[in-house]
Each structure stands twice: as C-alpha cells, then as structure tokens.
Amino acid sequence: MNHATYRVRGLQPIWLLPLVAGLLPAVGTIAAFLISVRLGLIPSCNPFLDGCVSISRAARHDLGNLIFRALVLPGATLQALTWIACAQWLKCLHRSGKKTCLAVSILGALAGSFFVLYGAFLGSEGETYQWLRRYGINFYFGFTYLCMLLVSARVFQLARGGWLRVRWHMHRVLGVLCLLVLVFGLTNLFAKMLMADPQLVDRLENVLEWAASSIFTLFFAMLAWLWHRTRFRLRAAVPRILSGFLFRPQPECHLRIP
C-alpha cells in the first residue's frame, strides 16, 4: 500500500503534537532540577546514577516548582490529546482493532488527567495534597504504560502484517522500551521486598523513576517520527455546544504508508 487510505483537505501534519507533549515535562523536570541545585535546595549530583533526589523533590519548591508546573500542565494536556489522536492513527493504518483504539483513547485521557492532578498539587502542603500527588503520579505512570503497551503491540502486528513498513525495526524498539519499563517496575517491587536498607531502596527507586520518565519521553518522540513518516493528518470536529455534542476527532485522516 503506497497511498493514503483516507483523505481530507487543507490539513497540516500533527507529528509535532507527541514531540512537544513528551518534551515539555522533560524540559520542565530538568529545569526544575538545575534551579533547585542552584538555590541549594537539593544536592548537586547525577540523579540518573546516584538516585540522590526524586523528580518530585527536585521540583517541589520556589522557582523550580513554578517552571515545572508551567511546563508539565500543558504537557499533560497534550499527552492526553496525543493518545486520542494515536487511536485515530491506528485506525488509519488498519480499520480493525477498534477495541484497542478505544482503550488507548480512554486510558490516555485518564493518564493526562492524573498527570494534571500531580502537577497542580506538587509543592502543596498537607496530607490530602500529598495523597493526591502520590496517587496522581502512580496512576499517570500506570495508564501511560498501558497506552504504550497497547500501541506497541498494535504497531508490531501491523508491521508484521505488511500494513506498516518502518525502518530500523522501530516496531521492535517500541516493544523493548515497554519491556524496560516493566523491568524497572519489577526491580523496584523486589527491591522493597528484599533489601533491608531503606535509604538504598529510596535511591534505587529514584534512579528507576528518572529512567522510566526518560523512556516515556523517548516513546513520544518515536511516535512523532512514525507520524511524520506516515504523513499523518487528522481533522477534529468543532464543538457543537448548542446541540450537546462533545469534542471528538473524526475518523478521517490523511495517511501515507511508507
């Protein structure tokens, strides 16, 4: 298949959506970490190797917190939109797998919502706010991982079936990223069960958190590359408030199978 299966007029490619959605939280996290180090709020170290500080602690106070929230909140919204659009991209590749597409849309919207919850209350004091932050980030990681898993499995099936041809075994790389996140999660679980030193467990958990966040960013960047390669375009319906219809993407798109 060399040409588009669905066509619309006057549309711009939207491959920048997943790229920006993945980069905004990453840039916000790095900026908050550097600012907190500069202000003396956290130690100067390499969190990817030392596990000296968690992402939440690095972005909890002062200017770092403001910049983190300013970038994470729109990034969370864009990530939710990315997963909703990703469901339409999968439909364009092949009309089957409607349950998978629906699951990606719902789980992606939930992931974005919990990410907003986490970012909105990061830095707030009180047990209730701490509970909201903790469950917000846990559900964000969980729902985002499920979306990654579903999309990776679907892309692998389509690539094996000839509906999508990708370079550099990209469909396999997506699966490897999902496998790494799973390994990180199991490592963290077994470390809490088997290791007696709580400080060592905390440092390991921080290292795995930074690594998993980096994989999430890389996954969104790879989605952007795939959308660019397939020249993915999407038309969104204008909200019809008076008639009671909700905003929803139309199942029409412009797509070129490389």
SULVEN-V73696 format. One record per residue. RES is the residue in three letters. SS is DSSP state (@ for helix, = for strand, . for the rest). PHI is phi in whole degrees, 0 to 359 (none if undefined). OMEGA is omega as a letter, one per 30 degrees, with the letter a starting at -180 (none if undefined). Layout:
# SULVEN-V73696
res=RES ss=SS phi=PHI omega=OMEGA
res=RES ss=SS phi=PHI omega=OMEGA
This chain:
# SULVEN-V73696
res=MET ss=. phi=none omega=a
res=ASN ss=. phi=244 omega=a
res=HIS ss=. phi=231 omega=a
res=ALA ss=. phi=292 omega=l
res=THR ss=. phi=270 omega=l
res=TYR ss=. phi=225 omega=a
res=ARG ss=. phi=227 omega=l
res=VAL ss=. phi=223 omega=a
res=ARG ss=. phi=255 omega=l
res=GLY ss=. phi=64 omega=a
res=LEU ss=. phi=248 omega=l
res=GLN ss=. phi=257 omega=l
res=PRO ss=. phi=300 omega=a
res=ILE ss=. phi=244 omega=a
res=TRP ss=. phi=293 omega=l
res=LEU ss=@ phi=291 omega=a
res=LEU ss=@ phi=302 omega=l
res=PRO ss=@ phi=293 omega=l
res=LEU ss=@ phi=295 omega=l
res=VAL ss=@ phi=292 omega=l
res=ALA ss=@ phi=299 omega=l
res=GLY ss=@ phi=279 omega=a
res=LEU ss=@ phi=281 omega=a
res=LEU ss=@ phi=303 omega=l
res=PRO ss=@ phi=297 omega=a
res=ALA ss=@ phi=295 omega=l
res=VAL ss=@ phi=296 omega=l
res=GLY ss=@ phi=298 omega=l
res=THR ss=@ phi=294 omega=a
res=ILE ss=@ phi=295 omega=l
res=ALA ss=@ phi=297 omega=l
res=ALA ss=@ phi=296 omega=l
res=PHE ss=@ phi=298 omega=a
res=LEU ss=@ phi=295 omega=l
res=ILE ss=@ phi=293 omega=l
res=SER ss=@ phi=296 omega=l
res=VAL ss=@ phi=295 omega=a
res=ARG ss=@ phi=297 omega=l
res=LEU ss=. phi=276 omega=l
res=GLY ss=. phi=78 omega=a
res=LEU ss=. phi=279 omega=l
res=ILE ss=. phi=224 omega=a
res=PRO ss=. phi=289 omega=l
res=SER ss=. phi=278 omega=a
res=CYS ss=. phi=197 omega=l
res=ASN ss=. phi=256 omega=a
res=PRO ss=. phi=294 omega=l
res=PHE ss=. phi=288 omega=a
res=LEU ss=. phi=248 omega=a
res=ASP ss=. phi=272 omega=a
res=GLY ss=. phi=63 omega=a
res=CYS ss=. phi=288 omega=a
res=VAL ss=. phi=207 omega=l
res=SER ss=. phi=275 omega=l
res=ILE ss=@ phi=297 omega=a
res=SER ss=@ phi=297 omega=a
res=ARG ss=@ phi=293 omega=a
res=ALA ss=@ phi=295 omega=a
res=ALA ss=. phi=243 omega=a
res=ARG ss=. phi=268 omega=a
res=HIS ss=. phi=230 omega=l
res=ASP ss=@ phi=56 omega=a
res=LEU ss=@ phi=297 omega=l
res=GLY ss=@ phi=300 omega=l
res=ASN ss=@ phi=294 omega=a
res=LEU ss=@ phi=295 omega=l
res=ILE ss=@ phi=292 omega=l
res=PHE ss=@ phi=301 omega=a
res=ARG ss=@ phi=293 omega=a
res=ALA ss=@ phi=296 omega=a
res=LEU ss=@ phi=261 omega=a
res=VAL ss=@ phi=289 omega=a
res=LEU ss=@ phi=298 omega=l
res=PRO ss=@ phi=293 omega=l
res=GLY ss=@ phi=297 omega=l
res=ALA ss=@ phi=296 omega=l
res=THR ss=@ phi=296 omega=l
res=LEU ss=@ phi=292 omega=l
res=GLN ss=@ phi=293 omega=l
res=ALA ss=@ phi=299 omega=l
res=LEU ss=@ phi=295 omega=l
res=THR ss=@ phi=298 omega=a
res=TRP ss=@ phi=293 omega=l
res=ILE ss=@ phi=296 omega=l
res=ALA ss=@ phi=291 omega=l
res=CYS ss=@ phi=296 omega=l
res=ALA ss=@ phi=298 omega=l
res=GLN ss=@ phi=291 omega=l
res=TRP ss=@ phi=298 omega=l
res=LEU ss=@ phi=296 omega=l
res=LYS ss=@ phi=295 omega=l
res=CYS ss=@ phi=292 omega=l
res=LEU ss=@ phi=293 omega=l
res=HIS ss=. phi=197 omega=a
res=ARG ss=. phi=286 omega=l
res=SER ss=. phi=279 omega=l
res=GLY ss=. phi=77 omega=a
res=LYS ss=@ phi=295 omega=l
res=LYS ss=@ phi=295 omega=l
res=THR ss=@ phi=297 omega=a
res=CYS ss=@ phi=298 omega=l
res=LEU ss=@ phi=295 omega=l
res=ALA ss=@ phi=297 omega=l
res=VAL ss=@ phi=297 omega=l
res=SER ss=@ phi=297 omega=a
res=ILE ss=@ phi=292 omega=a
res=LEU ss=@ phi=296 omega=l
res=GLY ss=@ phi=294 omega=l
res=ALA ss=@ phi=296 omega=l
res=LEU ss=@ phi=294 omega=l
res=ALA ss=@ phi=300 omega=l
res=GLY ss=@ phi=298 omega=a
res=SER ss=@ phi=295 omega=l
res=PHE ss=@ phi=289 omega=l
res=PHE ss=@ phi=292 omega=l
res=VAL ss=@ phi=298 omega=l
res=LEU ss=@ phi=300 omega=l
res=TYR ss=@ phi=296 omega=a
res=GLY ss=@ phi=294 omega=a
res=ALA ss=@ phi=293 omega=a
res=PHE ss=@ phi=255 omega=l
res=LEU ss=. phi=293 omega=a
res=GLY ss=. phi=98 omega=l
res=SER ss=. phi=277 omega=a
res=GLU ss=. phi=264 omega=l
res=GLY ss=. phi=117 omega=a
res=GLU ss=@ phi=294 omega=a
res=THR ss=@ phi=296 omega=l
res=TYR ss=@ phi=294 omega=l
res=GLN ss=@ phi=296 omega=l
res=TRP ss=@ phi=296 omega=l
res=LEU ss=@ phi=296 omega=l
res=ARG ss=@ phi=296 omega=a
res=ARG ss=@ phi=297 omega=a
res=TYR ss=@ phi=285 omega=l
res=GLY ss=@ phi=298 omega=a
res=ILE ss=@ phi=288 omega=l
res=ASN ss=@ phi=294 omega=l
res=PHE ss=@ phi=291 omega=l
res=TYR ss=@ phi=298 omega=l
res=PHE ss=@ phi=299 omega=a
res=GLY ss=@ phi=295 omega=a
res=PHE ss=@ phi=292 omega=l
res=THR ss=@ phi=295 omega=l
res=TYR ss=@ phi=296 omega=l
res=LEU ss=@ phi=298 omega=l
res=CYS ss=@ phi=298 omega=l
res=MET ss=@ phi=301 omega=a
res=LEU ss=@ phi=295 omega=a
res=LEU ss=@ phi=295 omega=a
res=VAL ss=@ phi=294 omega=l
res=SER ss=@ phi=299 omega=l
res=ALA ss=@ phi=296 omega=a
res=ARG ss=@ phi=291 omega=l
res=VAL ss=@ phi=297 omega=l
res=PHE ss=@ phi=298 omega=l
res=GLN ss=@ phi=298 omega=a
res=LEU ss=@ phi=292 omega=l
res=ALA ss=@ phi=292 omega=l
res=ARG ss=@ phi=293 omega=a
res=GLY ss=. phi=274 omega=l
res=GLY ss=. phi=87 omega=l
res=TRP ss=. phi=281 omega=l
res=LEU ss=. phi=214 omega=l
res=ARG ss=. phi=249 omega=a
res=VAL ss=. phi=236 omega=l
res=ARG ss=. phi=271 omega=l
res=TRP ss=. phi=56 omega=l
res=HIS ss=. phi=52 omega=a
res=MET ss=@ phi=301 omega=l
res=HIS ss=@ phi=294 omega=l
res=ARG ss=@ phi=283 omega=l
res=VAL ss=@ phi=297 omega=l
res=LEU ss=@ phi=301 omega=l
res=GLY ss=@ phi=293 omega=l
res=VAL ss=@ phi=296 omega=l
res=LEU ss=@ phi=298 omega=l
res=CYS ss=@ phi=296 omega=l
res=LEU ss=@ phi=296 omega=l
res=LEU ss=@ phi=297 omega=l
res=VAL ss=@ phi=298 omega=l
res=LEU ss=@ phi=297 omega=l
res=VAL ss=@ phi=297 omega=l
res=PHE ss=@ phi=299 omega=a
res=GLY ss=@ phi=296 omega=l
res=LEU ss=@ phi=292 omega=l
res=THR ss=@ phi=298 omega=l
res=ASN ss=@ phi=297 omega=a
res=LEU ss=@ phi=296 omega=a
res=PHE ss=@ phi=290 omega=l
res=ALA ss=@ phi=296 omega=l
res=LYS ss=@ phi=294 omega=a
res=MET ss=@ phi=278 omega=a
res=LEU ss=@ phi=253 omega=a
res=MET ss=. phi=269 omega=a
res=ALA ss=. phi=271 omega=a
res=ASP ss=. phi=275 omega=a
res=PRO ss=@ phi=294 omega=l
res=GLN ss=@ phi=292 omega=l
res=LEU ss=@ phi=294 omega=l
res=VAL ss=@ phi=296 omega=a
res=ASP ss=@ phi=295 omega=l
res=ARG ss=@ phi=294 omega=l
res=LEU ss=@ phi=296 omega=l
res=GLU ss=@ phi=298 omega=l
res=ASN ss=@ phi=295 omega=l
res=VAL ss=@ phi=300 omega=a
res=LEU ss=@ phi=294 omega=l
res=GLU ss=@ phi=295 omega=l
res=TRP ss=@ phi=296 omega=a
res=ALA ss=@ phi=293 omega=l
res=ALA ss=@ phi=296 omega=l
res=SER ss=@ phi=298 omega=l
res=SER ss=@ phi=294 omega=l
res=ILE ss=@ phi=294 omega=l
res=PHE ss=@ phi=302 omega=l
res=THR ss=@ phi=299 omega=l
res=LEU ss=@ phi=296 omega=l
res=PHE ss=@ phi=297 omega=l
res=PHE ss=@ phi=297 omega=l
res=ALA ss=@ phi=295 omega=l
res=MET ss=@ phi=290 omega=l
res=LEU ss=@ phi=300 omega=l
res=ALA ss=@ phi=300 omega=l
res=TRP ss=@ phi=295 omega=l
res=LEU ss=@ phi=295 omega=l
res=TRP ss=@ phi=296 omega=l
res=HIS ss=@ phi=293 omega=l
res=ARG ss=@ phi=296 omega=a
res=THR ss=. phi=269 omega=l
res=ARG ss=. phi=53 omega=a
res=PHE ss=. phi=288 omega=l
res=ARG ss== phi=225 omega=a
res=LEU ss== phi=218 omega=l
res=ARG ss== phi=255 omega=l
res=ALA ss== phi=255 omega=l
res=ALA ss=. phi=288 omega=l
res=VAL ss=. phi=286 omega=a
res=PRO ss=. phi=300 omega=l
res=ARG ss=. phi=252 omega=a
res=ILE ss=. phi=297 omega=a
res=LEU ss=. phi=296 omega=a
res=SER ss=. phi=267 omega=l
res=GLY ss=. phi=85 omega=l
res=PHE ss=. phi=273 omega=l
res=LEU ss=. phi=268 omega=l
res=PHE ss=. phi=297 omega=l
res=ARG ss=. phi=205 omega=l
res=PRO ss== phi=291 omega=l
res=GLN ss== phi=280 omega=l
res=PRO ss== phi=282 omega=l
res=GLU ss== phi=245 omega=l
res=CYS ss== phi=203 omega=l
res=HIS ss== phi=256 omega=a
res=LEU ss=. phi=214 omega=l
res=ARG ss=. phi=239 omega=l
res=ILE ss=. phi=275 omega=a
res=PRO ss=. phi=289 omega=none
